[in-house]
Amino acid sequence: MVVDMSQPFSVYLRKPRSDDKEALVAAYERSSGLHQPFTFAPENIDTYINQANRYLACIKETHVIVGTLNISNIVRGWFQSAYLGYEVFAPYQQRGLMYQGLLLLIDEAFTKLNLHRLEANIQPDNIASIKLVEKAGFIKEGYSKNYLRVGGKEWKDHERWAIVNSHWQGQDSAGI
């Protein structure tokens, strides 16, 4: 998938800053009904905002944070792959804003981080999340029983979705 960066996006991605802590805590609090039981607020906001490859999706006009996205567990060498995570905050769900943010993140993963593959693992009942990745070009690859202990509470099954960088050159790991 090639992201058409010339299209008019109403969101942009940026790295979190320490002055975002209060806004993020409030966003997670007001979104708990939307997120649970699929995900939970971070336990340590300082660790959270300092994660490598963590991004905030913000509205261009107001700079309001509408969601968060991250690329984690990057494996280089012959694999060149990583995992995708994201959450939209209430009341910004179902407005296409996270779709725009996800397209920007895919572009970041494939052009700047030079990844070959990005994988999202989603609980089967999280229909909105499944629709989001499917719309962005991810393909369902399988099902993982008791895949993740969500929020440290209960082991949950997940569907495995992935997107592959069709322009990746398959560079030798020494050149990466």
N, C-alpha and C positions, 0 to 999 in steps of 0.2 A: 504494500500500500504506500502510495506517495501522498503526503499531506500537501494540499494546495495552500501554501502560505500566503498567497495573494488574496484569498478570500477574506472578507471583513469579519474578524473575530471580535467579539465583545468582551473577551477575557484575555488575560495574559498570565504567564507563570512567573513566579519569583521565589527566591529562597526565603525561608522564614527568618525573622530577626527577633532579638530579645524583646523588643517593644511589641511583638505580636502575642506574647504570652496571655495577657488578659483577654484579648479578643478570641483567641483559640479556646481557652478554658470556657468562656461564655458560649461559644459556638457549639462545643461538645455538649455542654449542659442542656442547651435548648434543643439539641438534635438527638438526645438519648432515645426517645421514642422511635425515631427514624432509623437509628443505627442498631439498636439491640433487637434481637439476639445475634446479629451478624458481626458486630464489632463493638468495642468499648473504647472509652476515652483513654488516652495515654496515662500511665501512672506517674511518669516523670516528664513534665513539660519541657524542662531544660534539655534532657537527653533527646526528646522528640524533635525539638526545633534545630538541634545540632546534627541530626542524622544526615549523612552524605546522601545526595540525590533526593532530598525531600523538597517538595515545591508546594506553593500555595497558588490556587487558582483565584484570581481577583478580577472584579469587574473594572474595565478600563476607565469608565467615567467617574466612578466613586472610590475605587481602590478597595472596596469591601471584599473580604475573604469569603468566597462561596464554597470552597472545598480544599482538600489537600490530596496530593498525589505523591507517590514515592516509587523509586526504583531501588530494589534491595537485592542483596546476595548476588552481586555481579560476579560471575565466574569467567575469567579470561581464557586465553590459550585457544584450544580447539573448540571450546564450548561457546564463548562469547554470548552468554545468556544471563538473564536476570528475572526477578519477580516484580510484578506490579501490585501496588496497593493504592487505594483511594477511598475517600469519603466525601460526600456532599453534605453541606450543612443546611438545616432548615432556616429559612423558608425558600431556599434556592433550588430544590429538587424539581425535576421534570420540566426544566426550562431550557434544556440544551446547553447549559453552561458547562457542565462537567464533560459533556461530549466534546466541546471545544477544547477544554483543558486536557482531555485525554489525547486528542489529536496533537496538541502541542507537545505533550509528554512523549508520545510515540516518535515525533520528529526529533526530540532531544535524545531519546534512546538510540535511534538509528543513525542520526547524523553526527551528533556531538560525542556520544559515548561509544559509537561504532559497534553497537550490539547486533547480533544476528537474530536473536530471538527474545521475546518478552512474553512471560507466562503469568496469567491471572488465575488464581484458584478461588472459586466462588461457591458458597453454599447453595444447593439446588433450590431452596425456597426464596432466594434473593433474586426475584424475577427482574427487578429494575436494573440490578447490576449486570445480570446476564444480557439483557437487552442492550445495555450500554456498550459492553465489549463486542457483542455481535455486530452492532451498527458500525463500530470502529474497525471492523475487519478481522477480529479474532475468530478462530475456528475451535469448536469443541473437540478436544482430543481424547477425553476419557473421564473416568470417575475414580476418586480416591476415597476409600473407606476410612473413617476415623483419621482424617488427614491432619487436622489442626485442633489444638485445645484453645478454643476461642475465649479470650479474656481470662485465661487460666481456669476456666470453669468446667467446660464439658467438651469432649472430643466430638468434632463435627465432620460429617462427610462433605466433600467438595467436588465440584466439577472442575476439570482442568481445561482452560482455554489458552490459546497462544496465537501470537502473530509473528511472522518471520519477515525479516528485512529482505525484500526481494532484490535489493540493489547491493547487498553485502557481497564484497569481493572474495570472502573466504581467505583473508590475508593470513599469512604464516604468523604464528604466535610470537615469533621473535620481532616482528615488525609492528606489533601492537603496543 
